[in-house]
């Protein structure tokens, strides 16, 4: 499948009697240019790639040209025979009918690619974007890059900086493990059927080590989540609502690392979250 268009996607759907399911977030990309940009952004360089949600296989087609092996997870069993046909010319593609949220990704990657560090590429359904990204980021997987097509507003949140309206716990999570880079904006009209909002292609380049060093990673993320739990409240009130500690003790802890308790969580940098989490770790022991 060297070229893709809305007409081709509709023809394939008609040929197989395929009905798009809104519940599965099935909006298939119909721009060859964007498909090539996504595949290039994955920086596969002849290595392995795991694709999440191949759809009709249009991105899989581009990935297979650049990879030694492509393993694709597709939740919709109606798409398996279509994929077997549209990708029949390739011998380096394996399609697995599986829900990514119910798949042990670490074991799967080991089985499919051995000790190799790979990339992930995905056109993610809007309804489950954040859970999938969170699962991958927290999975300690052997990854070089993850390139995803997401809602534009999600891409904005993932790469948001402190002090901005889009900055939140998912921003910190993403930037703790990766360096997120916007590849391009993709208008809604480039999908079949067209969604109601524009999308964005985002590359997350995995760091060799996390952005900051912390004493307890679990406490670090608990602190981050607590700081954003009451968006309009001060940091002191957010922490008091989430930790078994008095406001007096929390004020002293924050002051010891130079953080004003009256600040809000969205103003804290990664380094400040790390410092706060470390003193909470020592205090709570």
N, C-alpha and C positions, 0 to 999 in steps of 0.2 A: 504494500500500500504506500506508494511513493508520494501521493498527494491526497489531501483530505479537504472536504468542503461541507457546508450544510447539506447540499444535495446528496453527497455520497453517504453521509451519516443517515439521512432520512431513507435512502434507498436500502441500506443495510438493515435498518430497523424494519422496513416494510417486508423485505425478503424473508426475515426470520420471524415476523409477527411480533416484534419486540415492542413493548409499551414501556415508556420511561416512567420510573417510580419516583414521585416527589419525596416519598418517605426515605429513600436511599440517597437523596441528593444527587440524582443522576443528570448532570449537565455536562455534555461532552464537548470538549474543545474542538473547534473546526478551523483553526488557523495553522497552516504548515509552518509559517514563520515562527510563531510562538512555541510550537512543539520543538523545533530545532533549538530555540533559545533555552528552553528548559533542559533539554538533553545536554547541551553544551555547558550550562551552568552547573550541572552535576559533576563536571570534571572527572569523568569516569576513567579516561586514559587507558582503556583496555582492561580495566578491572571488573569487579562484580557490582551489580546494582539490584536492590530490592525495590520493586514498584508496588505501591499500595493503590488499589482500585484502577486497574487497567482499562475498564470500560470496553470499548470496541478494539482496543489495542493500538490506537494511533500514536500514543507516546511510546508504548512498548516497542513499536517499530523503529523509532528513532534511537531508543536506548540500545536496542540489539545491534545497531550498526557501530556503536561505540564501545560496547562491553564484551568481555569474554563470556559472561553469563548474566542473564536476567531472570530473576525469580519474581513472579507477580502474584499478589494475593488479591483474589476477587471474591467478595461476599455473595454476589448474585449468581446462583447456579445457572440461570437462564443465559448468561453471557459466556459460559464455558465453550459450548459448541461454536459460537460466533468467533471467539478468540482462536480456537483451534483452526478455523478456516482463514481468518484474516492474517494470521501469523504463521501459516503453514510453511512458508519458504525458509523459516529460520530453524536452526537446530541448536541454538544457544538460549532458548527461552523455555522456562518451566512455569506453567500456570497451576496455582493451587487454589481450590475453592475453599476459602477460609475467611473468617472474620478477624481482622487484625487485632481487635480488642480482646479476642479470646485466644490469641496465638502467643506462644512463648517465643518472642522474637529473638532472644539471645540463643536459644537452642536451634531455632530455624536457621539463623545466619551461620551458626557453627556447622550444621548439617549440610547446608547448601554451598558454603564458601570456605569452610575450614577456618584457618587463622587469619585469613585476608581481611583487611579493613575495606569496607565497601561504602557505597553511597546509597541514599534512599531518594526516590523520586515519586511524587504523588500529586494528583489532582484531587484534593481532599473534599469530601462532602461537607457543606457548610455546617450541618447540624451536629457534626462530631469532630470538627477540626481541633478544638482545644484538647479534648481527651486524648486524641491520637498523638498530637505533638507532645503533650505532657508525658505520655507513656514512653515515647521514643527518647525524650530528653532524660527521663529518670531511669531508663533501662540499662545504663552503663554499657551500651552497645559499641562494637568496634566500627565506628563510622568516621568517614572523612567529611562528607557533606550530606545535608538533607535539603533537597530542593522541593518546595511545595507551592501549589497553587491554592490560595486561600482568599477569603473575602478581603477586600482592600482594608477594611477597618481592623481586621485581625492582624494583617501585616503591619499596620501602623502601631498596634499595641505591642507586638513582639519586638520591635526595634525602638520603641519610645524611650526617651531620656528623662531623668528626674526633673520634676517641676512642670511636666506637661500633662495635659488632660488624659492622654492615652496611657501614661505610665502606671503599671500595676504589677501584681505578683507574677503574672505570666511574662512580663517584660524582664523581670529579675531572673526568673527561672531560665528563660531563653538565653539571656546574655551571660549568665553564670557558666553555662556549658558551651555556648557557641558565640560566633560573631555573625549576627544577621545582616544581610545585605539585600536591598531591593534590586531585583533584576529588571522588572518592568511592570507597568499597569496593563491589565487586559480588560478591555471594554466588554460589557455584558453581551453585546451583539456577536461576539466571537464564539458563543456556545450554542449548542442545540440540546434541549430547548434553552432559550435565553433566560438567565436568572434576573432578578430585579435589581441587582447591584453589580458594580464592577469588581473585578478580582485583581490580585497581584501575585506575581511570582517572587518568592523569597528564597534566597539561599542562606542556609545556616551552616557556617563552617565550624566544625567541632574543634574546640581548643585542645591542646596537648594536656593541659591541666586546667581546672576551673579558674574563673577570673579572679577570685580571691581565695585565700587560705583561711579555713575556719576550724575551730576546735571540734565542732559537732555539726555535721551537715543537716541532720534532722532538726536540730535546734535553729539553725540558720533559716531553713525554710518555714519552720513554725513561726519564727519572728517576723519574717516577711509577710506571711499570710495574716498574722495578727495585725500588723501595721496597716493593712488595707481592708481589714474586716469591717471597720466603721468609717467609711470614706470621708465623712464630713467632721469626724471627731479628731481631737488631738492625738498625738502618738501616745501620750500618757494614758488617756482613756481607752485607747485600743488595746494597749498592753495589759492594763488592769482588768479588762474584760476577758482576757485570754490566758493570763498567768496567775497562779496562786501566790501573789505578792502584793504588798500594800503599795499605795501610791507614793508613800514616803520612800520606801525602798527603791521603787522603780525610778523615782526622780533622782535619787542619789546615783543609781547605776547609769542612767543616761548622762547625768552631769559628769560622771567620771570619764566618759569617752567624748566629752565635748558636744553632746547633742541636747538641744533645748527641748524639754518635755512638751512645750507648747507647739512644736512643729507638727506637721502632718506627714503621714507615711510616704506620700508621693513625692516629698522633697528630699528623701534620703538617697544617697548614692550607694552603690554596691559596697564600697569600703565602709561606709557608716553602718550599713546593715550587718556587715561582718563583725565590726567592733561591738555593736550592740548585742549580737547573738553570742559572742564570746563571753561577755560579762554576765549575760543571763545564764549561760552554761555553767559558769563557775558558781554563781549564786544559788542555782537550783540544785546543785549536786548535794 
